[in-house]
Amino acid sequence: MPDTNLSNRWSGFAKCLCQGARLMVGVPDYDTYVEHMLRTHPDRPVMSYAEFFRERQNARYGAAGGSGLRCC
């Protein structure tokens, strides 16, 4: 019988590792955003994944109508 505690720990480690890798390359974590919105702002609507991704891209690279790509 497999050790469920060890399995849960491995699953948590893998999730943390994936989240860290995504943040290192600039990919935002939608699941964390949804959890935050539901916990902290239950009265506000949660963006769809496509809306969230677009908003994060605009925040990182500059919104439409801006000067385009930006650094720092």
Secondary structure by P-SEA (a helix, b strand, c coil): cccaaaaaaaaaaaaaaaaaaaaaaccccaaaaaaaaaaccccbbbbcaaaaaaaaaaaacccccccccccc
